Every structure is written in structure tokens, then in C-alpha cells.
Amino acid sequence: MSDAATGRIGGGDSAFRPLTVALMLIVGILAFVATLVLGAFAPDLRSGNNGGTHALSRAAIGFSGLYRLVEATGRHPRIIRNDHEFETGDLVILSPPDGTTNVSLPIQSRADKPTLMILPKWATKADPAVTGWVRYVGLYPRDVPERVLAPGSKLTVTRRPSGGAPLIVPETMVDAQTGTPARFTAPRPLQTITGAGLQPVITDREGRIVLGQIGTDLYVLADPDLLSNRGMKNADQAQAALALLDYLSDTGAEGIAFDVTLNGLGHSPSPLKLAFAPPFLAMTLAIAAALLLAGLHALGRFGSPQRRPRAIAFGKAALVDNTAALVRKARREAMLGGRYAQVIRERAVAAFGVPARLRDAALDAYLDKLGGRGTFSDLARAAETADDRRALLAAAQALHDWQGEKNG
């Protein structure tokens, strides 16, 4: 029995109506695309607010305040998450979390490009009350910041009470937008450095180096509190921080790049991400449009599924058709010839007023006398003796014509 006979196709409550299937496909495709996009950009979407010493951290030792300040003043900041981005000509700010971090790659990549290295100062632990915040444990041992550039550059770190005294800065260290000179106040305590080949840029009143220069383009900031979120809470310090960055960028740099790879937030290039970024984005959109057009073409070509016919149709005509189909399938058509002749005989009796007493041969003889192109008895005998479908059809047609001739 067909599906149509059991009511499984085309029902009003079917779970597989065209609209339902279309919605399922749309939701599935959108979910798949969303998964691909999130997989490609997941590293970039991470907040990075983990209490570290980097530009994504909102902790006191982080530099997100400096990043937002640079962004708000139109100095074009960006985050470096890939080692290949160290080749940029912009000022790059490196802030390793401790002395065990390997900084050789960015240092070598930026041998002739402006780079600011910020040394670590504070040992902290996560604040359980606020996500991304930290609590001070104390100052790092002095050998922790000393090992950051070792063994290439041997630095000696010292710490002294500063009393919040002003620091000595170059006269040319001014805000490039407002012309305001930098006025730094020494953090408490003040961390300073000394070392062979280290040229002072910013010092305290005793000449101890707070910001030093190694070679022509590498700058080392001994005390991170000048630029950290802790320092940005003071407006004068924030203004001085901008002047410091402008001073270091005075080499034709067009922006300021904050590195987070040294803090464990970098990632390698993703081929999947390339598909959703220029110039390959155009190719991705073209492929998506081609797939959409192919799907629409398939729907227009094939249309909705065609229903299977019922195994058993309704009505008398259907019953006759089904019976005839069974007879044909059994190849018993020839056995119907005699019965068809009997039907024509009974119709002739009713139509031509044949006396009711006549039976069998007498009845056929009476019908033969009615004349015509053939006698009834011969036509009936041909129908009864037909042994195949073609002979039966010919005999039945002849009987039908005989009846029509008499009625006409």
C-alpha cells in the first residue's frame, strides 16, 4: 500500500512541510556560518582582561587605560597578536609579565624601529571579588626585571622612596597635539635602572634612569607605574604619558602598537580567518552567492515532491479500474469475452422487445434476424472463443458496433 493510502504524505500536520524544511535549512546554514566566523575570530574576541601587564588588562598593573587614551586622542592604537606584525614601522610597546619571558624575537625584529620595553615591577594575585582585578603581593625581586633583557643587555635595578617628586624630562618631550610639556611625578617607590650603554632620557633628581635608551631605537622604561592604569588615574600623568609616546614616535611612525603576544594572548595566522578578511572576503562572498543561486536553481527545476498515487482509489470507476488492472495483471482478459457477449445479449432483449420466452439458441436466432453487417451469433461466438487480448478487443468492438447500429 502506498504512503498516500496511509496518510503519511501531504498531511496538514506533517513535520516535513516545505516551509518547515526551508526553516531548518536556513537555521542550519546560519549556525554553520556563525561557527566558522567565531572559530576564525575567537582569539581576537577574547577580552584579555586577566589581570596581566598588557593593553587588554583593566587591572592596576595593566595598560588598557593608556590604550583607550591613545585611541581617544586619535593616535591610532592597535593590538599585536601575531609575531609577524613586529615588522611594523609604528612604535611598539612591549610589556613582558616577568623576567622569564623570551623577548628575543621582538627585539631582533625591531632592531631599527622605535620600541618601548616596559619592565615588570609588582607581584600580584587575582582579586576574587572582581574579575580581571588583582591585589598587590609586593614588589618583584630585583632580579626579575633585570633578567628581561639579559644576557644581551645587563641592567641593574634599584628602588628608592621618591616622595612623589617631579622627574626630569627632555624639553622636547611635549604633547604633539597640544604642545603641553611632560610633567611626570615619580611613583612610590620609584624603580630605576643602570647599565652599560644605557643613555638617560627621563631621570630622577639624583640622575637615576627611569627611561633609558639602548642604541638608537630601543627604549627601556624602568617603572611601569608611569604608564599603567595606576598612573592613568592622574590627569597630569596621563597628559605626560601622551607626550612620552609622541616623543618616542617622532620617527615617522603613524600609530602605536601594543603587543600582547609576550603575555600569552597571541595567535598564529588562521587560514579560516583569511577567508573572512580582505582581499579574500570578496572570493568568499562570490562562492556563497554561487551556492545560493545553485540552490535556488535546484528548487526551481525540481519543485516540490510529487505525491504518490493511492494504491486503491475512491468511487465505482476506480473500483472498475482496479478490477481491470487485476485481470490484466493475471492475463485473464480472454475469459471475459463470453460474459461481455451475455451483457450485450441482455441489453438487446431489453432494447428490441425480444419475447421473454426465448432462451439461448432461439434468442440468438431471433437477434440474427434483426439484420446488419453481421449476425449476433457469429459476433458472440468470436468473443467467446477469443484467446488473446487483441482478438477479445476486436470482438468486443464488433458487438458494441452491432448494438449501436441497431439503436441508431
C-alpha positions as CSV (number, residue, x, y, z in Angstrom):
1,M,0.0,0.0,0.0
2,S,1.3,3.4,-0.9
3,D,2.3,6.2,1.6
4,A,-0.6,8.2,0.2
5,A,-3.0,5.5,1.2
6,T,-1.8,5.5,4.8
7,G,-1.8,9.3,5.0
8,R,1.9,9.8,5.6
9,I,2.5,12.3,2.8
10,G,0.9,15.7,2.4
11,G,-0.9,15.7,5.8
12,G,-1.6,19.1,7.2
13,D,0.3,18.2,10.4
14,S,3.4,16.8,8.6
15,A,6.7,17.7,10.2
16,F,8.3,17.9,6.8
17,R,6.3,20.6,5.1
18,P,8.3,22.7,2.6
19,L,8.3,25.7,5.0
20,T,9.5,23.6,7.9
21,V,12.3,22.1,5.8
22,A,13.3,25.5,4.5
23,L,13.5,27.0,8.0
24,M,15.5,24.0,9.2
25,L,18.0,24.5,6.3
26,I,18.3,28.3,6.9
27,V,18.9,27.8,10.6
28,G,21.4,25.1,10.0
29,I,23.3,27.1,7.4
30,L,23.4,30.3,9.6
31,A,24.6,28.2,12.5
32,F,27.3,26.7,10.4
33,V,28.5,30.1,9.1
34,A,28.4,31.5,12.6
35,T,30.5,28.6,13.9
36,L,33.1,29.3,11.1
37,V,33.2,33.0,11.8
38,L,33.5,32.6,15.6
39,G,36.2,29.9,15.1
40,A,38.2,32.3,12.9
41,F,37.9,35.4,15.1
42,A,37.7,33.7,18.6
43,P,41.3,34.8,19.5
44,D,40.5,38.4,18.6
45,L,37.2,38.3,20.6
46,R,38.8,37.3,23.8
47,S,38.7,40.2,26.2
48,G,42.2,39.6,27.6
49,N,41.1,41.1,30.9
50,N,43.1,38.7,33.0
51,G,44.9,41.0,35.4
52,G,48.1,40.9,33.3
53,T,50.6,43.6,32.3
54,H,49.3,44.4,28.9
55,A,46.9,46.7,27.0
56,L,43.9,44.5,27.4
57,S,44.1,44.4,31.2
58,R,42.0,46.6,33.4
59,A,43.9,45.7,36.5
60,A,46.1,48.4,38.2
61,I,49.2,46.9,36.5
62,G,47.6,46.8,33.1
63,F,47.7,49.3,30.3
64,S,44.1,49.4,29.0
65,G,43.7,53.0,30.3
66,L,46.7,54.1,28.2
67,Y,45.3,52.3,25.1
68,R,41.9,54.0,25.5
69,L,43.6,57.3,26.0
70,V,45.7,56.9,22.9
71,E,42.6,55.9,20.9
72,A,40.5,58.8,22.2
73,T,43.2,61.3,21.1
74,G,43.4,59.9,17.6
75,R,46.9,58.3,17.8
76,H,45.8,55.1,16.1
77,P,46.5,52.3,18.5
78,R,46.2,48.6,17.7
79,I,46.9,45.3,19.3
80,I,49.7,43.0,18.1
81,R,48.6,39.3,18.4
82,N,50.9,37.9,15.7
83,D,54.7,37.7,15.7
84,H,54.7,38.7,12.0
85,E,53.3,42.1,13.0
86,F,56.5,43.2,14.7
87,E,57.8,44.4,11.3
88,T,55.6,47.5,11.5
89,G,57.2,50.9,11.5
90,D,54.9,52.1,14.3
91,L,56.0,52.5,17.9
92,V,55.6,49.1,19.5
93,I,55.1,48.8,23.3
94,L,56.3,45.5,24.9
95,S,55.3,44.7,28.5
96,P,56.6,41.2,29.5
97,P,55.0,39.9,32.7
98,D,58.2,38.7,34.3
99,G,61.9,38.0,33.6
100,T,61.4,34.5,32.2
101,T,59.6,35.8,29.1
102,N,61.6,35.3,25.9
103,V,61.8,38.8,24.2
104,S,64.5,37.9,21.7
105,L,62.1,37.7,18.7
106,P,60.5,41.2,19.0
107,I,63.9,42.7,19.9
108,Q,65.6,41.2,16.9
109,S,62.7,42.1,14.6
110,R,62.7,45.7,15.7
111,A,66.5,46.4,15.6
112,D,66.0,49.7,13.7
113,K,62.4,50.5,14.7
114,P,61.1,52.5,17.7
115,T,60.3,50.1,20.6
116,L,59.4,50.7,24.2
117,M,60.2,47.9,26.7
118,I,58.3,48.3,30.0
119,L,59.9,46.3,32.8
120,P,57.8,44.5,35.4
121,K,57.6,45.8,39.0
122,W,54.7,44.4,41.0
123,A,54.0,40.8,42.1
124,T,50.2,40.3,42.3
125,K,47.5,37.8,42.7
126,A,43.9,37.7,41.3
127,D,41.2,39.6,43.2
128,P,38.5,37.0,43.9
129,A,35.9,39.8,44.3
130,V,36.3,41.4,40.8
131,T,37.2,39.5,37.6
132,G,40.3,41.0,36.0
133,W,41.4,42.9,39.0
134,V,44.5,42.0,41.1
135,R,45.8,42.5,44.6
136,Y,49.4,43.6,45.3
137,V,51.5,40.9,46.9
138,G,54.6,43.1,46.9
139,L,57.5,44.2,44.7
140,Y,59.2,41.6,42.5
141,P,62.7,40.7,43.5
142,R,65.1,43.0,41.6
143,D,66.5,40.1,39.5
144,V,63.0,39.6,37.9
145,P,63.1,42.9,35.9
146,E,66.9,42.6,35.5
147,R,66.5,39.3,33.6
148,V,64.1,40.8,30.9
149,L,66.8,41.9,28.5
150,A,69.6,39.6,29.8
151,P,72.0,38.5,28.6
152,G,72.0,40.9,25.7
153,S,71.7,43.9,28.0
154,K,72.7,43.7,31.6
155,L,70.7,46.0,33.8
156,T,70.8,46.8,37.4
157,V,67.5,47.7,39.1
158,T,67.3,49.9,42.2
159,R,64.3,51.1,44.2
160,R,64.1,54.1,46.4
161,P,61.4,56.2,48.1
162,S,60.6,59.1,45.8
163,G,58.3,61.3,47.9
164,G,56.3,62.0,44.7
165,A,59.0,64.4,43.4
166,P,58.9,65.5,39.8
167,L,61.0,63.7,37.3
168,I,63.5,65.3,34.9
169,V,62.3,65.0,31.3
170,P,63.7,66.4,28.0
171,E,62.5,69.8,26.9
172,T,61.4,68.3,23.6
173,M,59.1,65.8,25.3
174,V,55.8,67.6,24.6
175,D,52.3,66.6,23.6
176,A,52.3,66.8,19.8
177,Q,48.7,67.9,19.7
178,T,48.6,70.5,22.5
179,G,52.2,71.4,22.9
180,T,52.0,70.7,26.7
181,P,55.3,69.6,28.1
182,A,55.5,66.3,30.0
183,R,55.4,66.6,33.8
184,F,55.9,63.3,35.4
185,T,55.6,62.7,39.1
186,A,57.8,59.9,40.5
187,P,55.8,56.8,41.6
188,R,56.2,55.5,45.1
189,P,58.6,53.7,45.4
190,L,60.5,54.6,42.2
191,Q,62.2,51.9,40.2
192,T,65.2,52.9,38.3
193,I,67.9,51.2,36.2
194,T,71.5,51.4,35.2
195,G,73.6,49.5,32.7
196,A,76.4,49.7,30.2
197,G,75.3,51.5,27.0
198,L,72.1,52.9,28.6
199,Q,71.5,56.5,27.8
200,P,69.2,58.5,30.2
201,V,66.1,60.1,28.8
202,I,64.0,60.5,31.9
203,T,65.7,60.6,35.3
204,D,65.0,61.5,38.9
205,R,66.7,64.4,40.7
206,E,69.7,62.3,41.5
207,G,70.2,61.3,37.9
208,R,69.0,57.7,38.3
209,I,67.5,56.5,35.0
210,V,63.7,56.0,34.8
211,L,63.6,55.8,31.0
212,G,66.7,54.8,29.2
213,Q,67.8,54.4,25.6
214,I,69.8,51.4,24.2
215,G,71.2,52.0,20.7
216,T,69.1,54.2,18.6
217,D,65.5,52.8,18.8
218,L,65.1,50.7,21.9
219,Y,63.8,52.5,25.0
220,V,63.5,50.8,28.4
221,L,61.0,52.1,31.0
222,A,62.1,51.1,34.4
223,D,59.0,52.0,36.3
224,P,55.7,50.8,34.7
225,D,53.6,53.0,37.0
226,L,54.3,55.9,34.8
227,L,52.0,54.4,32.1
228,S,49.9,51.7,33.8
229,N,46.3,52.1,34.8
230,R,47.5,53.0,38.3
231,G,49.3,56.0,36.8
232,M,46.5,57.0,34.4
233,K,44.2,57.9,37.3
234,N,46.1,61.2,37.5
235,A,45.3,63.7,34.7
236,D,48.8,65.2,34.7
237,Q,50.4,61.8,34.5
238,A,48.1,60.8,31.6
239,Q,49.0,64.1,29.8
240,A,52.7,63.3,30.3
241,A,52.2,59.8,29.1
242,L,50.9,61.1,25.7
243,A,53.9,63.4,25.5
244,L,56.2,60.5,26.1
245,L,54.6,58.4,23.4
246,D,54.8,61.3,20.9
247,Y,58.5,61.7,21.8
248,L,59.2,58.1,21.1
249,S,57.1,58.1,17.9
250,D,59.0,61.1,16.4
251,T,60.5,58.9,13.7
252,G,57.6,59.0,11.2
253,A,55.5,56.4,13.0
254,E,51.8,56.6,12.1
255,G,50.4,54.7,15.1
256,I,51.2,52.9,18.3
257,A,51.1,49.1,18.6
258,F,50.6,47.4,21.9
259,D,52.0,43.8,22.0
260,V,50.1,41.0,23.8
261,T,52.0,38.0,22.4
262,L,54.5,38.2,25.3
263,N,51.6,37.9,27.7
264,G,50.2,34.7,26.1
265,L,47.4,36.3,24.1
266,G,48.9,35.9,20.6
267,H,47.9,33.5,17.9
268,S,49.2,32.2,14.6
269,P,47.7,33.2,11.3
270,S,44.5,31.4,10.6
271,P,43.6,30.3,7.0
272,L,40.0,30.4,8.0
273,K,40.3,34.0,9.1
274,L,41.8,34.9,5.8
275,A,38.6,33.8,4.1
276,F,36.6,36.4,6.0
277,A,39.1,39.3,5.6
278,P,40.1,41.3,2.6
279,P,41.2,40.6,-0.1
280,F,39.8,37.0,0.2
281,L,36.4,38.2,1.6
282,A,35.3,39.0,-2.0
283,M,36.0,35.5,-3.1
284,T,34.2,34.1,-0.1
285,L,31.1,36.2,-0.9
286,A,31.2,35.2,-4.5
287,I,31.3,31.5,-3.6
288,A,28.4,32.0,-1.1
289,A,26.4,33.8,-3.8
290,A,27.1,31.0,-6.3
291,L,25.9,28.3,-3.8
292,L,22.8,30.3,-3.1
293,L,22.0,30.6,-6.8
294,A,22.6,26.9,-7.3
295,G,20.2,26.1,-4.5
296,L,17.5,28.4,-6.0
297,H,18.1,26.8,-9.4
298,A,17.6,23.3,-7.9
299,L,14.4,24.4,-6.2
300,G,13.0,25.9,-9.4
301,R,14.0,22.9,-11.5
302,F,12.7,20.1,-9.4
303,G,9.9,21.8,-7.4
304,S,8.2,20.2,-4.5
305,P,8.0,16.4,-4.2
306,Q,5.2,14.7,-6.3
307,R,2.7,12.7,-4.3
308,R,2.5,9.0,-5.0
309,P,-1.0,7.9,-6.2
310,R,-3.2,6.0,-3.9
311,A,-2.9,2.2,-4.1
312,I,-6.8,2.0,-4.0
313,A,-8.7,4.9,-5.4
314,F,-12.2,6.0,-4.4
315,G,-15.5,5.5,-6.3
316,K,-17.1,3.0,-8.7
317,A,-15.0,4.0,-11.6
318,A,-11.9,3.4,-9.5
319,L,-13.2,0.0,-8.5
320,V,-13.7,-0.9,-12.1
321,D,-10.2,0.3,-13.0
322,N,-8.7,-1.6,-10.1
323,T,-10.6,-4.8,-11.2
324,A,-9.4,-4.4,-14.8
325,A,-5.9,-3.9,-13.6
326,L,-6.0,-7.1,-11.6
327,V,-7.4,-9.0,-14.7
328,R,-4.7,-7.6,-16.9
329,K,-2.0,-8.5,-14.4
330,A,-3.3,-12.0,-14.2
331,R,-3.6,-12.2,-18.0
332,R,-7.2,-13.4,-17.9
333,E,-8.7,-10.9,-20.4
334,A,-9.8,-13.6,-22.9
335,M,-12.0,-15.2,-20.3
336,L,-14.2,-12.1,-20.3
337,G,-15.4,-12.5,-23.9
338,G,-18.4,-14.7,-23.1
339,R,-19.5,-12.5,-20.3
340,Y,-19.3,-9.4,-22.4
341,A,-21.4,-11.1,-25.1
342,Q,-24.0,-12.0,-22.5
343,V,-24.2,-8.4,-21.4
344,I,-24.8,-7.3,-25.0
345,R,-27.5,-10.0,-25.3
346,E,-29.3,-8.8,-22.2
347,R,-29.2,-5.2,-23.4
348,A,-30.6,-6.3,-26.8
349,V,-33.5,-8.1,-25.1
350,A,-34.5,-5.0,-23.2
351,A,-33.9,-2.6,-26.2
352,F,-35.5,-4.6,-29.0
353,G,-38.6,-6.1,-27.4
354,V,-37.5,-9.7,-27.7
355,P,-40.2,-12.1,-26.4
356,A,-39.4,-13.2,-22.9
357,R,-40.0,-16.9,-23.7
358,L,-36.9,-17.1,-26.0
359,R,-33.8,-18.6,-24.5
360,D,-30.2,-19.5,-25.7
361,A,-30.2,-20.6,-29.3
362,A,-33.7,-19.3,-30.0
363,L,-32.8,-15.9,-28.6
364,D,-29.6,-15.7,-30.7
365,A,-31.6,-16.8,-33.8
366,Y,-34.1,-14.0,-33.2
367,L,-31.3,-11.4,-32.8
368,D,-29.7,-12.7,-36.1
369,K,-32.9,-11.9,-37.9
370,L,-32.5,-8.2,-37.0
371,G,-30.0,-7.9,-39.8
372,G,-27.0,-5.7,-40.1
373,R,-23.4,-6.2,-41.2
374,G,-23.0,-9.3,-39.1
375,T,-25.1,-11.8,-37.2
376,F,-25.2,-11.6,-33.5
377,S,-24.5,-15.3,-33.0
378,D,-21.3,-15.0,-35.1
379,L,-20.1,-12.0,-33.2
380,A,-20.9,-13.6,-29.8
381,R,-19.1,-16.8,-30.8
382,A,-16.0,-14.7,-31.8
383,A,-16.0,-13.0,-28.4
384,E,-16.4,-16.4,-26.6
385,T,-13.5,-18.0,-28.5
386,A,-11.0,-15.1,-28.3
387,D,-7.8,-16.4,-26.9
388,D,-5.8,-13.2,-26.6
389,R,-6.2,-9.5,-25.7
390,R,-6.2,-8.3,-29.3
391,A,-8.8,-10.8,-30.5
392,L,-11.0,-10.0,-27.5
393,L,-10.9,-6.3,-28.1
394,A,-11.8,-6.7,-31.8
395,A,-14.7,-9.0,-30.9
396,A,-16.0,-6.7,-28.2
397,Q,-15.8,-3.7,-30.5
398,A,-17.8,-5.6,-33.1
399,L,-20.5,-6.4,-30.6
400,H,-20.6,-2.8,-29.5
401,D,-20.9,-1.6,-33.1
402,W,-23.7,-4.1,-33.7
403,Q,-25.6,-2.8,-30.8
404,G,-25.0,0.8,-31.8
405,E,-26.2,0.1,-35.4
406,K,-29.5,-1.4,-34.1
407,N,-30.0,1.5,-31.7
408,G,-29.2,4.1,-34.4
